[in-house]
Amino acid sequence: MPVAATQLGDALVSHEGTIRLASFGALFLIGAVVERLRPLRRPSARPAERRFHNLALFLVGVLVVRLVVPAGAVGAALWAEPRGYGVLVRLDLPAWLELVLALVVLALAMWVQHVAMHRVPLLWRFHRVHHADVDLDVTSGVRFHPGEILLSLVYKVAVVVVLGPSAFAVILFEVILNGMSLLTHANVRIAPRLDRALRTVVVTPDMHRIHHSVRHEETDSNFGFAVAAWDRLFRTYRADPVGGQEGMTLGLDDLRAPRWAVRVGGMLRLPFRTG
């Protein structure tokens, strides 16, 4: 590996936290402001308490990941590239084409992971923490159990080692992944004509909100996080919820009532509950 490329990779890793924090903060602020200006649904739970505990769970997840797997997927890319691991490393493609292919394949890999989170009972025990949210807003986009975050990270590391993307591609993908998670969960009203146009390319809040319906057939649809094409291609796309965007019920039927399901302690214990 050329010295310049190694230095660039080291620089990207050293600034990864700043890059991701800045992009996260900017998109979170944008989403929160737009929600205030153009909200779609009225909250059904205590909004301040909900948001506080969602963000508290997010901070726990960040701490766990930093302690257990500090290098993350970017570190895996930097480890694999000089050793010649990965399909893209061996293909020796132009940089722009390698970047595009890396982003596309990583997006598909995350779609597959999301489907698995719903279909594999053990994975669903962790993922249901995310789906138990009875309202959606930007804080829902970070409401994930630390166990799910760790499982997702292990999966991403494996994909990165097999695929062989550059560290820049992985950082860009992570920024897109985190940003779209915030924006697609936003409680924002979008004009129907604009929404239809946008979702021909990207996942919109209206499109993803259907995935959080209590109706099983709606929950098992619209798994994409950014690219709208995967759900159409694999026939898991649903255009509209039965109850309409403002009328459908969100969350999980068996977890709508208990207060503990809203609090960070209850969310952390949820995957391990037997009843």
Backbone as CSV, one residue per row, in Angstrom:
resi,resn,N_x,N_y,N_z,CA_x,CA_y,CA_z,C_x,C_y,C_z
1,MET,0.853,-1.196,0.000,0.000,0.000,0.000,0.891,1.248,0.000
2,PRO,0.653,2.213,-0.899,1.470,3.428,-0.952,1.447,4.179,0.370
3,VAL,2.568,4.860,0.642,2.690,5.603,1.896,1.621,6.689,1.992
4,ALA,1.366,7.383,0.878,0.362,8.466,0.887,-1.011,7.933,1.245
5,ALA,-1.363,6.770,0.712,-2.666,6.184,1.014,-2.757,5.790,2.482
6,THR,-1.648,5.252,3.001,-1.627,4.890,4.416,-1.811,6.121,5.304
7,GLN,-1.123,7.197,4.952,-1.248,8.436,5.726,-2.664,8.987,5.656
8,LEU,-3.275,8.902,4.457,-4.653,9.374,4.310,-5.589,8.542,5.172
9,GLY,-5.395,7.215,5.161,-6.237,6.349,5.981,-6.101,6.669,7.450
10,ASP,-4.859,6.876,7.893,-4.629,7.228,9.301,-5.306,8.552,9.653
11,ALA,-5.245,9.505,8.725,-5.868,10.805,8.964,-7.386,10.677,9.059
12,LEU,-7.963,9.835,8.197,-9.412,9.631,8.225,-9.847,9.007,9.544
13,VAL,-9.107,8.015,9.991,-9.454,7.361,11.252,-9.334,8.331,12.415
14,SER,-8.275,9.127,12.413,-8.064,10.048,13.526,-9.139,11.129,13.591
15,HIS,-9.757,11.443,12.445,-10.795,12.468,12.415,-12.195,11.875,12.249
16,GLU,-12.300,10.551,12.271,-13.597,9.910,12.050,-14.633,10.387,13.064
17,GLY,-14.231,10.427,14.344,-15.166,10.844,15.371,-15.685,12.249,15.146
18,THR,-14.794,13.158,14.764,-15.199,14.541,14.502,-16.135,14.626,13.309
19,ILE,-15.800,13.899,12.245,-16.628,13.897,11.036,-18.028,13.388,11.336
20,ARG,-18.094,12.261,12.024,-19.401,11.661,12.308,-20.202,12.481,13.308
21,LEU,-19.532,13.040,14.316,-20.224,13.850,15.316,-20.783,15.123,14.692
22,ALA,-19.990,15.774,13.835,-20.443,17.010,13.198,-21.633,16.759,12.282
23,SER,-21.555,15.698,11.480,-22.664,15.391,10.566,-23.904,14.972,11.347
24,PHE,-23.705,14.174,12.394,-24.830,13.746,13.230,-25.507,14.943,13.881
25,GLY,-24.701,15.824,14.484,-25.264,16.994,15.150,-26.034,17.896,14.201
26,ALA,-25.474,18.118,13.008,-26.138,18.990,12.036,-27.465,18.399,11.581
27,LEU,-27.480,17.106,11.246,-28.703,16.471,10.756,-29.736,16.316,11.867
28,PHE,-29.280,16.045,13.088,-30.207,15.955,14.207,-30.897,17.298,14.423
29,LEU,-30.120,18.374,14.379,-30.678,19.711,14.566,-31.654,20.054,13.447
30,ILE,-31.287,19.746,12.214,-32.168,20.024,11.074,-33.481,19.256,11.229
31,GLY,-33.379,17.958,11.563,-34.579,17.153,11.736,-35.468,17.664,12.848
32,ALA,-34.866,18.036,13.973,-35.633,18.521,15.123,-36.350,19.839,14.801
33,VAL,-35.671,20.719,14.072,-36.274,22.008,13.711,-37.430,21.813,12.740
34,VAL,-37.216,20.982,11.733,-38.269,20.746,10.735,-39.482,20.084,11.377
35,GLU,-39.237,19.187,12.346,-40.348,18.556,13.070,-41.192,19.593,13.804
36,ARG,-40.544,20.589,14.349,-41.276,21.637,15.060,-42.074,22.510,14.090
37,LEU,-41.495,22.757,12.915,-42.139,23.638,11.952,-43.257,22.943,11.175
38,ARG,-43.050,21.650,10.824,-44.019,20.924,10.002,-44.254,19.515,10.565
39,PRO,-44.825,19.400,11.761,-45.078,18.064,12.310,-46.230,17.373,11.580
40,LEU,-46.150,16.045,11.477,-47.223,15.288,10.842,-48.204,14.717,11.860
41,ARG,-47.687,14.080,12.904,-48.526,13.387,13.870,-48.397,14.026,15.255
42,ARG,-49.478,13.999,16.000,-49.441,14.456,17.379,-48.918,13.331,18.256
43,PRO,-48.048,13.629,19.218,-47.484,12.563,20.065,-48.548,11.901,20.919
44,SER,-48.428,10.577,21.071,-49.384,9.831,21.892,-48.807,9.509,23.263
45,ALA,-47.515,9.743,23.448,-46.865,9.486,24.739,-46.282,10.790,25.266
46,ARG,-45.671,10.735,26.441,-45.015,11.914,27.005,-43.780,12.219,26.156
47,PRO,-43.838,13.215,25.289,-42.755,13.415,24.325,-41.411,13.726,24.949
48,ALA,-41.380,14.570,25.982,-40.098,14.927,26.594,-39.448,13.715,27.260
49,GLU,-40.247,12.933,27.978,-39.723,11.735,28.645,-39.236,10.725,27.605
50,ARG,-40.022,10.524,26.563,-39.647,9.586,25.493,-38.311,9.961,24.871
51,ARG,-38.175,11.214,24.500,-36.943,11.667,23.847,-35.739,11.536,24.771
52,PHE,-35.934,11.880,26.034,-34.833,11.781,26.996,-34.319,10.346,27.077
53,HIS,-35.222,9.383,27.217,-34.809,7.992,27.373,-34.276,7.413,26.061
54,ASN,-34.810,7.855,24.921,-34.245,7.421,23.639,-32.789,7.871,23.517
55,LEU,-32.533,9.128,23.866,-31.163,9.651,23.781,-30.259,9.011,24.831
56,ALA,-30.810,8.705,25.994,-30.017,8.024,27.024,-29.594,6.638,26.546
57,LEU,-30.503,5.926,25.882,-30.162,4.612,25.334,-29.082,4.741,24.267
58,PHE,-29.184,5.788,23.457,-28.177,6.046,22.429,-26.796,6.254,23.054
59,LEU,-26.725,7.032,24.112,-25.444,7.295,24.770,-24.856,6.018,25.387
60,VAL,-25.708,5.167,25.936,-25.241,3.885,26.456,-24.649,3.054,25.326
61,GLY,-25.324,3.036,24.178,-24.834,2.279,23.031,-23.498,2.790,22.526
62,VAL,-23.347,4.107,22.473,-22.078,4.708,22.030,-20.957,4.302,22.965
63,LEU,-21.211,4.368,24.268,-20.197,4.011,25.255,-19.798,2.544,25.133
64,VAL,-20.781,1.665,24.977,-20.505,0.227,24.858,-19.660,-0.062,23.624
65,VAL,-20.023,0.543,22.495,-19.282,0.303,21.251,-17.850,0.801,21.372
66,ARG,-17.668,1.981,21.949,-16.322,2.538,22.085,-15.454,1.692,23.003
67,LEU,-16.056,1.051,23.993,-15.300,0.219,24.915,-14.985,-1.150,24.325
68,VAL,-15.933,-1.718,23.567,-15.793,-3.092,23.076,-15.092,-3.155,21.730
69,VAL,-15.547,-2.321,20.771,-14.975,-2.352,19.415,-14.619,-0.921,19.006
70,PRO,-13.568,-0.341,19.557,-13.270,1.077,19.291,-12.923,1.387,17.843
71,ALA,-12.314,0.457,17.122,-11.895,0.739,15.740,-13.065,0.710,14.776
72,GLY,-14.023,-0.173,14.999,-15.214,-0.241,14.174,-14.947,-0.697,12.749
73,ALA,-15.917,-0.397,11.861,-15.835,-0.826,10.475,-14.707,-0.126,9.727
74,VAL,-14.421,1.126,10.084,-13.327,1.858,9.435,-11.991,1.191,9.756
75,GLY,-11.807,0.800,11.003,-10.597,0.088,11.382,-10.453,-1.221,10.625
76,ALA,-11.590,-1.898,10.383,-11.558,-3.147,9.613,-11.101,-2.891,8.186
77,ALA,-11.538,-1.774,7.601,-11.131,-1.431,6.233,-9.634,-1.169,6.162
78,LEU,-9.114,-0.453,7.148,-7.683,-0.155,7.161,-6.836,-1.398,7.444
79,TRP,-7.401,-2.329,8.195,-6.684,-3.572,8.475,-6.670,-4.489,7.247
80,ALA,-7.804,-4.532,6.513,-7.938,-5.477,5.402,-7.190,-5.038,4.148
81,GLU,-7.176,-3.731,3.868,-6.627,-3.252,2.597,-5.153,-3.591,2.392
82,PRO,-4.252,-3.313,3.331,-2.834,-3.635,3.089,-2.561,-5.127,3.010
83,ARG,-3.488,-5.942,3.496,-3.312,-7.394,3.440,-3.912,-8.000,2.185
84,GLY,-4.499,-7.151,1.350,-5.063,-7.621,0.095,-6.385,-8.338,0.243
85,TYR,-7.065,-8.162,1.390,-8.353,-8.806,1.593,-9.446,-8.003,0.902
86,GLY,-10.439,-8.675,0.373,-11.595,-7.993,-0.174,-11.659,-8.036,-1.684
87,VAL,-12.875,-8.167,-2.181,-13.118,-8.265,-3.623,-12.669,-7.001,-4.342
88,LEU,-12.998,-5.838,-3.796,-12.674,-4.589,-4.483,-11.171,-4.353,-4.565
89,VAL,-10.439,-4.786,-3.560,-8.973,-4.637,-3.587,-8.390,-5.418,-4.754
90,ARG,-8.913,-6.602,-4.993,-8.387,-7.466,-6.052,-8.823,-7.015,-7.442
91,LEU,-9.968,-6.342,-7.545,-10.447,-5.912,-8.858,-9.657,-4.730,-9.407
92,ASP,-9.099,-3.911,-8.537,-8.287,-2.755,-8.958,-9.066,-1.846,-9.912
93,LEU,-10.229,-1.383,-9.460,-11.105,-0.532,-10.272,-10.734,0.934,-10.108
94,PRO,-11.218,1.797,-11.014,-11.053,3.240,-10.810,-11.654,3.653,-9.469
95,ALA,-11.069,4.650,-8.852,-11.482,5.045,-7.494,-12.961,5.391,-7.413
96,TRP,-13.479,6.114,-8.427,-14.891,6.537,-8.381,-15.826,5.336,-8.476
97,LEU,-15.473,4.361,-9.323,-16.318,3.182,-9.482,-16.266,2.306,-8.237
98,GLU,-15.078,2.204,-7.649,-14.939,1.443,-6.414,-15.785,2.051,-5.306
99,LEU,-15.794,3.396,-5.233,-16.595,4.076,-4.211,-18.080,3.810,-4.408
100,VAL,-18.558,3.925,-5.646,-19.982,3.699,-5.935,-20.370,2.265,-5.603
101,LEU,-19.561,1.305,-6.047,-19.862,-0.098,-5.779,-19.850,-0.388,-4.285
102,ALA,-18.910,0.199,-3.583,-18.828,-0.019,-2.140,-20.095,0.484,-1.450
103,LEU,-20.548,1.678,-1.796,-21.751,2.243,-1.180,-22.985,1.411,-1.500
104,VAL,-23.102,0.950,-2.747,-24.256,0.157,-3.161,-24.283,-1.184,-2.431
105,VAL,-23.145,-1.869,-2.404,-23.095,-3.182,-1.758,-23.305,-3.064,-0.244
106,LEU,-22.727,-2.050,0.374,-22.929,-1.851,1.809,-24.394,-1.546,2.123
107,ALA,-25.049,-0.764,1.260,-26.466,-0.474,1.462,-27.302,-1.746,1.349
108,LEU,-26.986,-2.584,0.373,-27.697,-3.854,0.238,-27.444,-4.755,1.443
109,ALA,-26.215,-4.761,1.920,-25.882,-5.580,3.092,-26.685,-5.138,4.312
110,MET,-26.888,-3.831,4.471,-27.675,-3.338,5.599,-29.158,-3.680,5.430
111,TRP,-29.633,-3.713,4.190,-31.019,-4.138,3.932,-31.188,-5.599,4.350
112,VAL,-30.236,-6.441,3.961,-30.281,-7.858,4.327,-30.241,-8.011,5.845
113,GLN,-29.390,-7.244,6.498,-29.314,-7.305,7.953,-30.645,-6.926,8.590
114,HIS,-31.274,-5.885,8.063,-32.542,-5.433,8.629,-33.620,-6.504,8.493
115,VAL,-33.667,-7.163,7.348,-34.629,-8.252,7.170,-34.344,-9.365,8.174
116,ALA,-33.065,-9.695,8.351,-32.689,-10.745,9.303,-33.101,-10.370,10.723
117,MET,-32.999,-9.098,11.071,-33.398,-8.646,12.405,-34.875,-8.945,12.666
118,HIS,-35.675,-8.979,11.626,-37.103,-9.274,11.772,-37.408,-10.773,11.688
119,ARG,-36.602,-11.499,10.948,-36.924,-12.908,10.667,-36.270,-13.872,11.651
120,VAL,-35.148,-13.519,12.240,-34.433,-14.405,13.170,-34.857,-14.052,14.596
121,PRO,-35.494,-14.977,15.316,-36.037,-14.662,16.644,-35.039,-14.032,17.615
122,LEU,-33.809,-14.552,17.670,-32.825,-13.991,18.593,-32.508,-12.539,18.247
123,LEU,-32.362,-12.231,16.969,-32.084,-10.858,16.549,-33.287,-9.953,16.808
124,TRP,-34.479,-10.479,16.611,-35.696,-9.689,16.822,-35.841,-9.280,18.289
125,ARG,-35.381,-10.104,19.210,-35.466,-9.761,20.627,-34.767,-8.431,20.897
126,PHE,-33.661,-8.180,20.195,-32.948,-6.910,20.356,-33.579,-5.808,19.506
127,HIS,-33.969,-6.137,18.282,-34.481,-5.112,17.362,-35.846,-4.586,17.790
128,ARG,-36.601,-5.389,18.522,-37.932,-4.930,18.934,-37.852,-3.733,19.880
129,VAL,-36.709,-3.503,20.516,-36.523,-2.296,21.329,-36.729,-1.061,20.457
130,HIS,-36.228,-1.105,19.248,-36.400,0.006,18.309,-37.864,0.144,17.902
131,HIS,-38.524,-0.970,17.659,-39.909,-0.946,17.184,-40.918,-0.681,18.301
132,ALA,-40.502,-0.752,19.537,-41.434,-0.527,20.645,-41.763,0.947,20.838
133,ASP,-41.072,1.826,20.151,-41.350,3.268,20.264,-42.752,3.555,19.751
134,VAL,-43.570,4.203,20.580,-44.973,4.434,20.212,-45.162,5.702,19.385
135,ASP,-44.136,6.498,19.270,-44.120,7.671,18.393,-42.794,7.649,17.642
136,LEU,-42.740,8.395,16.560,-41.497,8.493,15.805,-41.067,9.947,15.700
137,ASP,-39.783,10.184,15.938,-39.155,11.469,15.680,-37.659,11.208,15.521
138,VAL,-36.860,12.249,15.439,-35.432,12.039,15.179,-34.757,11.197,16.263
139,THR,-35.266,11.249,17.503,-34.646,10.434,18.551,-34.911,8.946,18.339
140,SER,-35.981,8.612,17.608,-36.249,7.200,17.295,-35.153,6.639,16.413
141,GLY,-34.508,7.508,15.644,-33.454,7.068,14.737,-32.185,6.631,15.435
142,VAL,-32.094,6.847,16.740,-30.930,6.384,17.507,-31.346,5.446,18.637
143,ARG,-32.610,5.060,18.656,-33.126,4.179,19.717,-32.860,2.718,19.333
144,PHE,-31.657,2.254,19.623,-31.272,0.880,19.341,-30.589,0.294,20.571
145,HIS,-30.914,-0.933,20.864,-30.293,-1.614,22.008,-28.798,-1.795,21.740
146,PRO,-27.933,-1.613,22.758,-26.498,-1.825,22.562,-26.165,-3.201,21.994
147,GLY,-26.954,-4.203,22.352,-26.734,-5.538,21.807,-26.932,-5.576,20.306
148,GLU,-27.958,-4.897,19.822,-28.181,-4.835,18.374,-27.058,-4.066,17.698
149,ILE,-26.608,-2.982,18.316,-25.525,-2.186,17.735,-24.256,-3.027,17.604
150,LEU,-23.937,-3.813,18.627,-22.747,-4.656,18.579,-22.878,-5.746,17.519
151,LEU,-24.047,-6.377,17.442,-24.272,-7.410,16.423,-24.153,-6.810,15.020
152,SER,-24.721,-5.623,14.849,-24.635,-4.944,13.554,-23.199,-4.606,13.208
153,LEU,-22.432,-4.187,14.206,-21.043,-3.826,13.963,-20.206,-5.033,13.561
154,VAL,-20.419,-6.153,14.237,-19.707,-7.383,13.869,-20.031,-7.764,12.428
155,TYR,-21.292,-7.671,12.062,-21.721,-7.980,10.694,-21.069,-7.028,9.695
156,LYS,-21.050,-5.736,10.008,-20.434,-4.759,9.102,-18.942,-5.003,8.938
157,VAL,-18.274,-5.342,10.026,-16.843,-5.642,9.949,-16.606,-6.818,9.008
158,ALA,-17.434,-7.854,9.117,-17.297,-9.021,8.240,-17.520,-8.634,6.783
159,VAL,-18.547,-7.821,6.529,-18.832,-7.379,5.162,-17.679,-6.552,4.609
160,VAL,-17.139,-5.656,5.432,-16.027,-4.804,4.998,-14.802,-5.641,4.644
161,VAL,-14.494,-6.644,5.453,-13.318,-7.482,5.194,-13.503,-8.264,3.888
162,VAL,-14.707,-8.768,3.653,-14.968,-9.528,2.424,-15.011,-8.605,1.209
163,LEU,-15.621,-7.448,1.358,-15.787,-6.526,0.234,-14.504,-5.758,-0.081
164,GLY,-13.815,-5.271,0.942,-12.577,-4.534,0.737,-12.732,-3.098,0.291
165,PRO,-13.698,-2.331,0.842,-13.818,-0.921,0.483,-12.729,-0.082,1.142
166,SER,-12.526,1.116,0.626,-11.562,2.026,1.239,-12.121,2.564,2.551
167,ALA,-11.233,3.073,3.396,-11.667,3.676,4.654,-12.576,4.879,4.389
168,PHE,-12.266,5.646,3.322,-13.106,6.800,2.981,-14.523,6.348,2.658
169,ALA,-14.654,5.255,1.879,-15.974,4.747,1.513,-16.755,4.333,2.754
170,VAL,-16.081,3.699,3.711,-16.765,3.249,4.924,-17.209,4.438,5.767
171,ILE,-16.354,5.442,5.904,-16.733,6.634,6.663,-17.916,7.331,6.004
172,LEU,-17.868,7.484,4.675,-18.974,8.114,3.960,-20.253,7.325,4.151
173,PHE,-20.155,6.004,4.066,-21.335,5.159,4.260,-21.894,5.314,5.666
174,GLU,-21.030,5.327,6.670,-21.496,5.462,8.051,-22.187,6.806,8.276
175,VAL,-21.666,7.861,7.663,-22.302,9.174,7.771,-23.692,9.139,7.135
176,ILE,-23.805,8.520,5.957,-25.098,8.406,5.275,-26.060,7.552,6.101
177,LEU,-25.566,6.417,6.603,-26.387,5.507,7.398,-26.964,6.201,8.625
178,ASN,-26.107,6.880,9.374,-26.564,7.561,10.590,-27.486,8.729,10.271
179,GLY,-27.137,9.485,9.227,-27.962,10.627,8.849,-29.337,10.218,8.371
180,MET,-29.406,9.179,7.542,-30.700,8.724,7.041,-31.550,8.106,8.142
181,SER,-30.911,7.481,9.126,-31.673,6.947,10.249,-32.391,8.064,10.995
182,LEU,-31.726,9.205,11.147,-32.359,10.363,11.790,-33.505,10.908,10.944
183,LEU,-33.231,11.124,9.666,-34.192,11.805,8.804,-35.399,10.941,8.468
184,THR,-35.208,9.623,8.285,-36.349,8.780,7.921,-37.283,8.530,9.100
185,HIS,-36.820,8.785,10.322,-37.688,8.643,11.491,-38.330,9.977,11.894
186,ALA,-38.002,11.037,11.202,-38.496,12.366,11.581,-40.011,12.459,11.432
187,ASN,-40.622,13.125,12.393,-42.067,13.364,12.364,-42.332,14.648,11.574
188,VAL,-42.198,14.546,10.269,-42.292,15.730,9.420,-43.325,15.513,8.319
189,ARG,-44.070,16.553,8.023,-45.086,16.503,6.973,-44.446,16.885,5.638
190,ILE,-44.536,15.999,4.666,-44.018,16.244,3.326,-45.173,16.193,2.342
191,ALA,-45.215,17.130,1.422,-46.276,17.154,0.420,-46.315,15.819,-0.315
192,PRO,-47.491,15.219,-0.496,-47.592,13.894,-1.126,-46.898,13.801,-2.482
193,ARG,-47.026,14.829,-3.300,-46.396,14.776,-4.622,-44.875,14.744,-4.494
194,LEU,-44.329,15.550,-3.582,-42.884,15.550,-3.362,-42.424,14.217,-2.790
195,ASP,-43.202,13.661,-1.847,-42.844,12.379,-1.245,-42.795,11.283,-2.306
196,ARG,-43.776,11.248,-3.199,-43.794,10.226,-4.251,-42.582,10.351,-5.160
197,ALA,-42.184,11.582,-5.438,-41.020,11.794,-6.294,-39.736,11.364,-5.586
198,LEU,-39.611,11.722,-4.315,-38.399,11.395,-3.571,-38.234,9.890,-3.392
199,ARG,-39.330,9.191,-3.091,-39.200,7.769,-2.779,-38.977,6.893,-4.006
200,THR,-38.922,7.473,-5.171,-38.458,6.707,-6.330,-36.953,6.473,-6.252
201,VAL,-36.277,7.279,-5.421,-34.820,7.170,-5.286,-34.415,6.830,-3.858
202,VAL,-34.913,7.601,-2.891,-34.489,7.431,-1.496,-35.686,7.110,-0.607
203,VAL,-35.382,6.560,0.554,-36.409,6.278,1.553,-36.826,7.592,2.211
204,THR,-38.119,7.833,2.296,-38.650,9.051,2.912,-39.234,8.719,4.282
205,PRO,-39.477,9.734,5.122,-40.115,9.463,6.413,-41.463,8.759,6.280
206,ASP,-42.284,9.169,5.306,-43.585,8.516,5.111,-43.415,7.054,4.722
207,MET,-42.442,6.769,3.891,-42.193,5.389,3.463,-41.724,4.538,4.639
208,HIS,-40.799,5.055,5.434,-40.259,4.258,6.535,-41.247,4.157,7.693
209,ARG,-42.075,5.171,7.885,-43.029,5.149,9.004,-43.939,3.930,8.929
210,ILE,-44.278,3.496,7.722,-45.131,2.319,7.548,-44.487,1.101,8.200
211,HIS,-43.174,1.038,8.149,-42.426,-0.075,8.726,-42.596,-0.151,10.245
212,HIS,-43.023,0.941,10.870,-43.195,0.983,12.327,-44.649,0.807,12.746
213,SER,-45.502,0.414,11.827,-46.903,0.154,12.144,-47.039,-1.079,13.033
214,VAL,-48.110,-1.119,13.845,-48.363,-2.304,14.667,-48.864,-3.469,13.820
215,ARG,-49.333,-3.194,12.610,-49.822,-4.260,11.729,-48.629,-5.062,11.196
216,HIS,-48.664,-6.371,11.385,-47.519,-7.217,11.049,-47.135,-7.113,9.575
217,GLU,-48.136,-7.100,8.713,-47.838,-7.047,7.283,-47.205,-5.723,6.872
218,GLU,-47.437,-4.672,7.651,-46.816,-3.384,7.368,-45.419,-3.298,7.999
219,THR,-45.261,-3.884,9.179,-43.932,-3.923,9.795,-42.951,-4.679,8.905
220,ASP,-43.433,-5.743,8.254,-42.575,-6.536,7.367,-42.550,-5.957,5.959
221,SER,-42.343,-4.668,5.878,-42.226,-3.990,4.583,-41.285,-2.806,4.739
222,ASN,-40.827,-2.259,3.625,-40.015,-1.033,3.617,-38.828,-1.119,4.574
223,PHE,-37.969,-2.097,4.311,-36.809,-2.339,5.180,-35.635,-1.409,4.863
224,GLY,-35.659,-0.726,3.725,-34.531,0.091,3.319,-34.281,1.260,4.250
225,PHE,-33.022,1.672,4.352,-32.693,2.826,5.190,-32.377,4.062,4.360
226,ALA,-31.957,3.882,3.131,-31.611,5.027,2.282,-32.046,4.802,0.841
227,VAL,-31.708,3.638,0.287,-32.022,3.331,-1.110,-33.402,2.700,-1.190
228,ALA,-34.311,3.342,-1.920,-35.687,2.849,-2.011,-35.817,1.639,-2.926
229,ALA,-34.831,1.412,-3.782,-34.951,0.374,-4.813,-34.979,-1.032,-4.243
230,TRP,-34.297,-1.277,-3.113,-34.206,-2.651,-2.616,-35.562,-3.237,-2.312
231,ASP,-36.441,-2.464,-1.679,-37.757,-3.004,-1.326,-38.614,-3.267,-2.557
232,ARG,-38.486,-2.440,-3.565,-39.207,-2.721,-4.811,-38.634,-3.957,-5.490
233,LEU,-37.323,-4.063,-5.504,-36.666,-5.181,-6.168,-37.023,-6.507,-5.503
234,PHE,-37.065,-6.532,-4.177,-37.335,-7.775,-3.449,-38.789,-7.889,-2.994
235,ARG,-39.644,-7.021,-3.512,-41.095,-7.082,-3.315,-41.498,-6.974,-1.853
236,THR,-40.827,-6.108,-1.128,-41.211,-5.803,0.251,-41.665,-4.349,0.385
237,TYR,-41.948,-3.729,-0.747,-42.354,-2.318,-0.743,-43.851,-2.193,-0.499
238,ARG,-44.230,-1.255,0.344,-45.640,-0.920,0.586,-45.781,0.588,0.470
239,ALA,-46.709,1.017,-0.379,-46.844,2.444,-0.673,-47.545,3.213,0.434
240,ASP,-48.598,2.635,1.022,-49.407,3.355,2.002,-49.862,2.414,3.112
241,PRO,-50.004,2.917,4.331,-50.543,2.110,5.422,-52.062,2.051,5.349
242,VAL,-52.639,1.010,5.906,-54.090,0.845,5.873,-54.790,2.014,6.561
243,GLY,-54.263,2.460,7.692,-54.919,3.523,8.448,-54.525,4.925,8.052
244,GLY,-53.689,5.065,7.023,-53.214,6.390,6.637,-52.060,6.819,7.528
245,GLN,-51.273,7.769,7.050,-50.079,8.196,7.788,-50.411,8.764,9.166
246,GLU,-51.499,9.490,9.275,-51.841,10.111,10.560,-52.715,9.213,11.420
247,GLY,-53.348,8.219,10.811,-54.256,7.362,11.562,-53.674,6.045,12.019
248,MET,-52.559,5.603,11.429,-52.029,4.291,11.801,-51.425,4.328,13.210
249,THR,-51.439,3.169,13.863,-50.877,3.027,15.201,-49.445,2.540,15.078
250,LEU,-48.552,3.174,15.813,-47.138,2.830,15.761,-46.736,2.026,16.994
251,GLY,-45.671,1.249,16.853,-45.131,0.508,17.982,-45.430,-0.972,17.902
252,LEU,-45.436,-1.626,19.063,-45.757,-3.045,19.183,-46.930,-3.181,20.139
253,ASP,-47.946,-3.956,19.751,-49.167,-4.058,20.545,-48.914,-4.447,21.994
254,ASP,-47.990,-5.382,22.232,-47.776,-5.879,23.579,-46.898,-4.967,24.422
255,LEU,-46.389,-3.879,23.827,-45.506,-2.981,24.575,-45.986,-1.531,24.541
256,ARG,-47.249,-1.307,24.255,-47.750,0.067,24.190,-48.143,0.593,25.569
257,ALA,-48.504,-0.297,26.474,-49.022,0.151,27.770,-47.966,0.343,28.854
258,PRO,-47.037,-0.605,29.060,-46.142,-0.490,30.227,-45.192,0.695,30.157
259,ARG,-45.100,1.434,31.270,-44.211,2.599,31.324,-42.746,2.200,31.226
260,TRP,-42.404,0.995,31.726,-41.004,0.589,31.719,-40.457,0.464,30.303
261,ALA,-41.336,0.216,29.324,-40.877,0.043,27.940,-40.378,1.345,27.340
262,VAL,-40.722,2.475,27.974,-40.292,3.785,27.489,-38.961,4.188,28.119
263,ARG,-38.669,3.661,29.285,-37.501,4.094,30.054,-36.255,3.297,29.663
264,VAL,-35.104,3.932,29.823,-33.861,3.333,29.346,-33.578,1.995,30.034
265,GLY,-33.856,1.902,31.320,-33.635,0.635,32.020,-34.496,-0.479,31.460
266,GLY,-35.757,-0.169,31.203,-36.659,-1.162,30.636,-36.241,-1.567,29.238
267,MET,-35.772,-0.605,28.443,-35.332,-0.915,27.087,-34.103,-1.812,27.103
268,LEU,-33.203,-1.588,28.047,-31.994,-2.409,28.140,-32.342,-3.844,28.554
269,ARG,-33.362,-4.020,29.386,-33.739,-5.350,29.853,-34.671,-6.077,28.902
270,LEU,-35.318,-5.357,28.000,-36.364,-5.931,27.162,-35.954,-7.207,26.418
271,PRO,-34.786,-7.288,25.773,-34.449,-8.510,25.037,-34.336,-9.758,25.919
272,PHE,-34.168,-9.547,27.218,-33.925,-10.674,28.116,-35.177,-11.050,28.937
273,ARG,-36.272,-10.351,28.681,-37.528,-10.654,29.370,-38.146,-11.890,28.740
274,THR,-38.731,-12.735,29.565,-39.360,-13.970,29.067,-40.872,-13.846,28.995
275,GLY,-41.429,-12.813,29.607,-42.863,-12.669,29.610,-43.305,-11.288,29.252
